[in-house]
Amino acid sequence: MRQEPHKRLKNLWVGIILAGLLLSGIACEKKSESSDQEKTAVTARATSTPKPAATPSVLTKRGPNESFYTIQQSLDVGGTFYLYASIKDLLKKKVQIFEPIVKQTGMPPEALKMYTAVNQVIDHLGLYGVQDIGISTMRDGDLNRTKAFIHLPEGRAKGIPSIWGGDAHPLQMLDRAPDSTQVLITGDVDANAVWDLFRTMVQDIGGEKTLTQMDLNLNQWGMQSSINIPALVPTLGGEVAFLMDQTPSLKMVIPTNSGVPLSIDAPRLALMVRLQKDDLYESIRISLSKTGKARSETVEGKLRMALLVVPFQPLWPVSPVLATDGEYMYISTHAEYVKTLSAGAPQKSLRQSEEFQKLITGLPTDANGCFFVSERLKKTYMETVKSLVAANTPNPANGGPDMAQMLQKIFDQQGPVSGSVGLRVNQANGILFVTRSQADMAEFIPSAMAGVVGMVVAVTLPEYMHAQTQLQQAQMQVFQNKLDTQAAQ
């Protein structure tokens, strides 16, 4: 049955309020209610002129909020940016504010269901277990060292923290990836915890019937496609990685308005998934073979490979492949790249490269995840953008603006180009994120907040205006009906 406009408007407002809650709950301060309650300290300071590397200062004064000093031990004090927020029970209290509202007489039943689902989802995601968060940035040589710590006094056994693996350890992928790597994103992922969390979310949002129906649909899809997701989850090995490099032997050709194409070194991409068994590879290979999207399998030593059929014309020569060596499953744009990664013993690894050594200085040696973006890739990107702008804009000699020169000035203002590296480190009482890059949180936070506000307005305003129009039309129709009734009498 179609909802009446005023009820639709109420549902809309409930959705907007709950969405706003999730966006703002983490970023607010908690005021003291009594001398025994925890306090919130938020401090941010930006410097206009970069300073040489500084030695972090340590606050020795103790206070009623011991958790503040726990956070401080994992952050840098005395840099260009520092933020601390005690949010224990704050998010839960913010959510509970809406309980009497959605239970009011006249509110649609869907509002209470939505509130209950949101409350359960937040709980099962582990967000209620976050006691404090802290972020700091300190100038470290030519770069900024940024740390973020999520304090979880009850541990990482619940929700999102549970899916990110166990204790920190040496990252083997840094030794497997060659020094030519320009992008590396790798991390521990507990597939069983992800699957359990996903099923819990489905049950929270849709109920037991929805969960049962999902299981039936997955079972049916598994029989048709040969990919049985519930059976494959336990066969995964707990690590995922994405890598990219560029090779001079292959060229990517980009068309331009000038008619002269732009040619750059072509990228090679690879997704790696650690396995305990080859079941995932075998299931995907069989499924693709049934539809003609994978050719027959070939074997080279420990490496089993099936070339994939490209359904479109790529911008550069590729030989997409699905492969496994018993330790990892690979999905890559190039079979030769898979052979290099599978060998696992490059002449010079990414960890040994000069650029990575410079970036990783002063960061933890053990971690659960890492991202790396090379200075070479950033320079290639900048040069490519400038070339495309120059080729696709009018000639400045004809009176038009020199867009390439303007773009160069923008790049020059950003200073010397540098690579970036970041680590995720699981700790007993929380999770630490630490990066070294050109980014300064004192500049990033205001831009990110403005972006979030703009996104929320862009998403909610059109629907709100539509609901308002519907309500006005309904009121006018009611008024017209009254006039018609009076006239008939």
ABEGO torsion letter per residue (X at the ends): XBBBAAAAAAAAAAAAAAAAAAAAAAABBBBBABAABBBBBBBBBBBABBBBBBBBBBBABBBABAAAAAAAAABBBGBABBBBBBABGAAAAAAAAAAAAAABBGBBAAAAAAAAAAAAAAAAAGAAABABBBBBBBBBEABBBBBBBBBBAAEAABEAAAAAEBBBBBBAAAAABBAABABBBBBBBBAAAAAAAAAAAAAAAAEAAAAAAAAAAAAAAAAAAGBBAAAAAAABAGBBBBBBBBBAABBBBBBBAAGBBBBBBBBBBBBBBBBABAAAAAAAAAAAAAAGABBBBBBBEABBBBBBBBABBBABBBBBBBBBAGABBBBBABAAAAAAAAAGBBABBAAABAAAAAAABGBBABBABBBBBBAAAAAAAAAAAAAAAAAABBBAAAGBBBAAAAAAAAAAAAEBBBBBBBBBBBBAAEBBBBBBBABBAAAAAAAAAAAAAAAAAAAAAAAAAAAAAAAAAAAAAAAAAAAAAAAAX
